[in-house]
Structures are given as structure tokens and as C-alpha cells.
Amino acid sequence: MSNSSSLNEFLLLGFANTRELQLLHFSLFLGIYLAALLGNGLIITAIACDHHLHTPMYFFLLNLSLLDLGTISTTVPKSMANSLWDTRAISYSGCAAQVFLVFFLFGGEYSLLTVMAYDRYVAICRPLHYGTIMGSRACVKMAAAAWASGFLTAVLHTGNTFSIPLCKGNVVDQFFCEIPKMLKLSCSDSYLREVGLLVFTASLDFGCFVFIVLSYVQIFSAVLRIPSEQGQHKAFSMCLPHLAVVFLFISTAFFAYLKPPSLSSPALDLVVTVLYSVVPPAVNPLIYSMRNKELKDALREVMS
């Protein structure tokens, strides 16, 4: 293959060669996917239907659930279909769509997690100004900026990746089209442009991570000064789920894209990719509903 223009399809990673293990993979991913659909769907419905939850915190949580539904629907169904039909193929356009949607949705989710950290900072450290700073118009603008940042990132990475000549075959050693694996198919130094863009994006993401950490340093300092034990419990119930989601998502995604080549192995790469792309959308609804009484009450009303 002389370049990427001659490619009609890519071959994704097959989880197993035997039919029994393929069906086991299909069943496991189906269970995770249905759990993600159910959990995020219930949160979206509860927030949309309960007027008590029409606040900035739950507005951002609704957006996060929408992004989670999109991210897991971009990668998991295709992998399930390949196992069910005993194939590994994905079309060239389907691969490009996966790369675009993965960066669009994950980029938007990361930006939204940063906005949610700011929302919690204002709520706890500047409560008297919360209504002014986090008005409905400001919240819509912040959410729109998060989605727009993901879209811009996706356009840059997708356009850059698929302009690189690919002549080392068409086998992508991952269960979806992941850019680091696709760059291994490049046969020229032009792949360094995408590497540079990934490093630049990671630098911006690291800046957001520092902002989140500094926000929570101030948040926990303020919480520890609250004299009421009930007030501390309520503040922690707002912050700890978000912090758990941030840690799970950021740590696995950073490791997947920035780990040194010496640590790379097919099994480790697969586990890390599942941890950042499949697990968070499925467990986020559980994390957010565990310590949140208002959300649990709304979910009970929806389910009943």
C-alpha cells in the first residue's frame, strides 16, 4: 500500500480467536454497554423531569451523561458487532468517524470536568456570589465552550492523522481506531506533526488538571473550616464523586497516550484503553448517585 488513499478498510484488534471467547467478549461488552445506557439514561431523565434538579451542578451532570453515552456508543458497539460476526474490519470512513467522535466527546468531557470543578469551587468558596457567577446564561456558555473545545480538538486531530501517509499495512492493534496505534502505520516523518499536536493537547489538558487540583485544594480548605458536621458532609458529597470521576478518567487517559514505549505491550495497552474509554461511562452514574440524596430521590421517582 503506497499511502492512505489506497486503504478501503482497517482491521481492528480481535479479542479472541475461538468462538466461545468471542461470544464471551460480546456478552461482557453488552452488559457494560447496557449498564451505561441505563445509568446515564436514568440520570438524564431524572434531571430533565425534576425541577428541583434544575441547578448548575445538575445541568453540567446532564451534559456529562450525554457525553458518556456518546463515548461508549462510539467504540463498544462496533467491537461487539465484530465479535458477534467474527470479523475485524472497519471501513476507512468508519475509522475516521471513530477518531473524530472519540476526540470530540472525550475532549468535551475533559473540558466539562474542568467546568464542574469551577462550579464546585464557586459553590463552596464563594457561596454568596454563586447565583451571580453561575447564572443560567453563564452555565450555557460554559457548557457550549466545553463542547466546542472538543469539536475543535477533534477536527485538528482527525484532519492531521488522516493526511499522514499510511503504508505499513492496515492492522490497528486496538479495539477501536486509536491515534497512537494508527501512527505506527505511518511510513514517513509526517507522523511527527500529529505527535506534536498530541503533546500540545496534553499540555493544555495538564493545565486543566492543575486548575482542577488547585480548585480542590481551596475547596477542601474551605470545607474543613465549616463548623457544622452536616455542612461538611454535604460539601464532601458534592465534591468526592466528581473528584473520583476526574481521577479515573485523567489518570488512565494520560497513561494511555503518554506512557513511554518501554511500557507498551498489547495486553497492557488493551487494559488501559478499556479503563479510560469503557469503564468511566458505565460507572459515572453509580459514582454520582452513591452520595447524592437529591439525585437518588429523583431516580427513585423516575424508576417508580
C-alpha positions, 0 to 999 in steps of 0.5 A: 500500500503506497499511502492512505488513499489506497486503504478501503478498510482497517482491521481492528484488534480481535479479542479472541480467536475461538468462538466461545471467547468471542461470544464471551467478549460480546456478552461482557461488552453488552452488559457494560454497554447496557449498564451505561445506557441505563445509568446515564439514561436514568440520570438524564431523565431524572434531571430533565423531569425534576425541577428541583434538579434544575441547578448548575451542578445538575445541568453540567451532570446532564451534559456529562451523561450525554457525553458518556453515552456518546463515548461508549456508543462510539467504540463498544458497539462496533467491537461487539458487532465484530465479535458477534460476526467474527470479523475485524474490519472497519471501513476507512470512513468508519475509522475516521468517524471513530477518531473524530467522535472519540476526540470530540466527546472525550475532549468535551468531557475533559473540558466539562470536568474542568467546568464542574470543578469551577462550579464546585469551587464557586459553590463552596468558596464563594457561596454568596456570589454563586447565583451571580457567577453561575447564572443560567446564561453563564452555565450555557456558555460554559457548557457550549465552550466545553463542547466546542473545545472538543469539536475543535480538538477533534477536527485538528486531530482527525484532519492531521492523522488522516493526511499522514501517509499510511503504508505499513499495512492496515492492522490497528492493534486496538479495539477501536481506531486509536491515534497512537496505534494508527501512527505506527502505520505511518511510513514517513516523518509526517507522523511527527506533526500529529505527535506534536499536536498530541503533546500540545493537547496534553499540555493544555489538558495538564493545565486543566488538571492543575486548575482542577487540583488547585480548585480542590485544594481551596475547596477542601480548605474551605470545607474543613473550616465549616463548623457544622458536621452536616455542612461538611458532609454535604460539601464532601458529597458534592465534591468526592464523586466528581473528584473520583470521576476526574481521577479515573478518567485523567489518570488512565487517559494520560497513561494511555497516550503518554506512557513511554514505549518501554511500557507498551505491550498489547495486553497492557495497552488493551487494559488501559484503553478499556479503563479510560474509554469503557469503564468511566461511562458505565460507572459515572452514574453509580459514582454520582448517585452513591452520595447524592440524596437529591439525585437518588430521590429523583431516580427513585421517582423516575424508576417508580 
